Amino acid sequence: MESSLKIAGNEQSEWALTTQLFEEYKNYQYDSAYVYAHKLQEFAMNSGHRSDMAKAQIALLHCYKSVGFFNEAVDVIRTFDAADVPNYLCSEFYFLCAETYQNMSSYVEGTEALSQKYDTQKQMYYERVLQCAEPGSYLYGYALLEKELSENYSDSLATQGRQAFIDSNNWDDHQKAVQYSILSEAYNALTLYDEAVIYRAKSAVFDIRSCTHETTSAKILAGHMYARKLIDRAHRYIQQAQYDAEFYNSRLRKTEINSLLPVIENSRYNWLKNQRLWLVIVLCVIALLLGVSITLLLILRSRNRSLAQAHEELESSNNSLTVANEKLREANEIKDQYIIQSLYGNTAFVNEVNEAVNEAVRDITLKRADEARTTLYHIGIKKERARIAASFDTAFLKLFPNWLDEFNALFPKESRIHLAEDGTMPMDVRIFALMRLGFENAAEVAEYLNLSIDTVYVYKARLKSKAIVEKDEFDSRIMAIPKP
């Protein structure tokens, strides 16, 4: 469709294609939707038709209210002139006005005076929708239900009445997503949380079906899962909500998500920490059983040697027992083999740890402390530290995607920093990343990175010497790097 727009033969075709592209993008991605809304405004200004200008204002208002640009949205509302504008366009514009004030009321929730002011504006525009919209249409039914709830609220009207409205017509997927979201809120207010979760999930499903990224259902559903201690599900849903908000580029939704995301991530971290603790306990139990097994094996071997010695003594004095002793020895060998096979039938990881522990025990027995230390050192601590560093880099760069650009702005072009092939940061850059996260002194940084304090100072001094800003200003410039 975008290629068709480039080769449109006349203004009428270009207007129609631009309108269609806006409709496709308006709930999918803000940046593209705004581009086409702005094009509609340019066309409308050139044409001078009131209906064209109304369509352009509808498009701009939808963009502004969706991402939280409330000042700009209010400016559009104030400049709207309903003269010579068809009723169906007026009803659509007034409905967006009501949604705008609904979003503003939600944004200032807890401030009663402001909420009441915005709710009054919202109801006024629903009244205007009823005056302009065609009876039986989605906008008319929606506005009528909101008006009835405002004037004569009842729990049955908020739930059964809403469900009846949903079932009254074959609304499209996006409209169903909106209505199920409101219905979920009604059940949540009644503390009927199971029903609230069901309808919130339906809303999220219809958001996905309609390719809608400007949504709140996934975020609220994550909150429900967190309240039920279903941390893994909460994490998946909040990640989906964050993806939608970033994809659509909605500042409003990002702000809402950021109030819940750290709580869920912290709970998930504690859950993973507990899982690791259980793994360590299991490994310790396995190691203990392995030690017991080795001890029993040594005892059995010692007894076998005693039996063999006794066998030799008896052989010299009683040849009649030779055959029986041979069978006994054969039986003992079979038993030894069976025990050995049982002991070494563990996983590759346990075998590796067992071998390292055995080697360390032998070195300690022979008083070779350095060899024992080397053996234990190579069990995997370096790999774990490297993994931890890589995990930190990945998490930090997600929090600060602008980090390298802002950081490199402090250096001349020839001294700018680049990520390694595996996506990790150099150690000296990682030190300043930790400072940006709130590590207040070099001792804390050194402890986290397993470095000496002197090494940390050397890394910092080496980078500062290459910077294009004064050394005394460098740390403050780092701390001033904003989080997008």
Protein Blocks (a to p, Z undefined) as FASTA:
>chain_A
ZZmmmmocbfklmmmmmmmmmmmmmmmomklmmmmmmmmmmmmmmnopaklmmmmmmmmm
mmmmmnopaklmmmmmmmpcfehpafklmmmmmmmmmmmmmmmmmmmgoiamlmmmmmmm
mmmmmmmmmmmmcghiaklmmmmmmmmmmmmgcfklmmmmmmmmmmmpccdfklmmmmmm
mmmmmmmmnopaklmmmmmmmmmmmmmmnopabdcklmmmmmmmmmnopaklmmmmmmmm
mmmmmmnopaklmmmmmmmmmmmmmmmmmmmmmmmmmmmmmmmmmmmmmmmmmmmmmmmm
mmmmmmmmmmmmmmmmomklmmmmmmmmmmmmmmmmmmmmmmmmccfklmmmmmmmmmmm
mmmmnopaklmmmmmmmnommmmmmmmmmmmmmmmmmmmmmlmmmmmmmpcfklcccddf
kopacfklmmmmmmmnopabfklmmmmnopafklmmmmmmmmmmmpcbdfklmmmmmmmp
ccZZ
